[in-house]
Amino acid sequence: MARMGCTATWPASALPDIVKNSRIWRLLLSRLGRSAVIVAGILVVNFSLLHLAPGDAVSVLAGESGGADKEYVDRLRETYGLGRSLPEQLIAYAKGLLRFDLGWSFRNNTSVSELIWSRVPATLLLVGASVSVAVFIGVVLGVASSRRPNSATDNVISVVSLLAYATPAFWLGLMLIVLFSLKLGWLPTGGFRSADLDLRGFAAAVDIARHAVLPILTLSMFYSAIYARLTRASMLELAQFDYVRTAYAKGLSERAVRYRHVLRNALLPLATLLGIQFGSLLGGAIVIEMVFSWPGLGRLAFEAIMARDMNVLLGILFLSSLLVVFINIAVDMVYAILDPRIRAH
């Protein structure tokens, strides 16, 4: 029978055998080697494009101070290393990366590493919670929709998913602020925590959670619609396979077949899509962070663009690229473990 083995339960000794599998390690080393080339290419492209754009931090600082003579501006550029040629600046920046040094923020007068790491927790909370909510809602709606295709439930879920997919995130965020913050007064309009309250421990966590509800809900709505449609389509397709008919023939209940056999395999394409869409999730977080005044990497990137603080923007782009690349490697390795056919290539 086709695909009967893909839902089998692994024995306790399966994981050590996979760890000892030389093909798994060769695949991992191959992916890491390719990723190193990709990351190097991303660094060169980002650095070149940002530094070829007109204007820099010195021009912004001189403009804010009411102007400055050319000699003073040239001296500032020399001090910050902006007077050198583009290849020399790129080589100096790459050497700094090898020492885990992302440079200096001219605008904030602090190291880029400290500035970025101070914003990472807020972005991780926003993106991580949004992904979890989107996957949960998407899978639940997808499973419910696939139970009876073309039924009233399926049609309602399809319409709701289409509306969530087509609604601009910034507009949805503003409408949620109007409803839950201005009209009902249940939730804060924005920010990460209450600045006028000195909260500690559990009270501080509750306060952050209240501020995070609307941003998380706004960012997750778009992706939950995609995951719902994907889960529905995958489950309807897998339900036609021979191993599902065999499971019914063995006397398993519909619940057992649906969740132990069909849903487990339907989640594999969802894992692939998560890896592919992680970059767009970070990009979507920029809009959400601006709407809700959320102090994350997206808002920091926008501020860096406006101030021409290229070191900060480069650091954010570089770390985001690393994160996306390694998440895709993790997805590849999960597939290689689950599907031996991938390890053969």
JOVEN-V992831 format. One record per backbone hydrogen bond with DSSP energy under -1.0 kcal/mol. CO is the residue of the C=O (numbers start at 0). NH is the residue of the N-H. Records with the same first field share a line. If there is no record, write none. Layout:
CO->NH / NH
This chain:
4->7
10->13
12->16
13->17
14->18
15->19
20->24
21->25
22->26
23->27
24->28
25->29
26->30
27->31
28->32
29->33
30->34
31->35
32->36
33->37
34->38
35->39
36->40
37->41
38->42
39->43
40->44
41->45
42->46
43->47
44->48
45->49
46->50
47->51
55->59
56->60
57->61
58->62
59->63
60->64
61->66
62->65
68->72
69->73
70->74
71->75
72->76
73->77
74->78
75->79
76->81 / 82
84->88
85->89
86->90
87->91
88->92
89->93
90->94
91->95
92->96
93->97
95->100
96->99
102->111
104->108
109->104
110->114
111->115
112->116
113->117
115->118 / 119
118->122
119->123
120->124
121->125
122->126
123->127
124->128
125->129
126->130
127->131
128->132
129->133
130->134
131->135
132->136
133->137
134->138
135->139
136->140
137->141
138->142
139->143
140->144
141->145
147->150
150->154
151->155
152->156
153->157
154->158
155->159
156->160
157->161
158->162
159->163
160->164
161->165
162->166
167->171
168->172
169->173
170->174
171->175
172->176
173->177
174->178
175->179
176->180 / 181
177->182
178->183
179->185 / 186
193->196
196->198
199->202
200->204
201->205
202->206
203->207
204->208
205->209
206->210
207->211
208->212
211->215
212->216
213->217
214->218
215->219
216->220
219->223
220->224
221->225
222->226
223->227
224->228
225->229
226->230
227->231
228->232
229->233
230->234
231->235
232->236
233->237
234->238
236->239
237->240
240->244
241->245
242->246
243->247
244->248
245->249
246->251
247->250
252->256
253->257
254->258
255->259
256->260 / 261
257->262
260->264
261->265
262->266
264->267
266->270
267->271
268->272
269->273
270->274
271->275
272->276
276->280
277->281
278->282
279->283
280->284
283->287
284->288
285->289
286->290
287->291
288->293
291->190
293->295
295->299
296->300
297->301
298->302
299->303
300->304
301->305
302->306
303->308
307->309
308->312
309->313
310->314
311->315
312->316
313->317
314->318
315->319
316->320
317->321
318->322
319->323
320->324
321->325
322->326
323->327
324->328
325->329
326->330
327->331
328->332
329->333
330->334
331->335
332->336
333->337
334->338
338->341
341->344
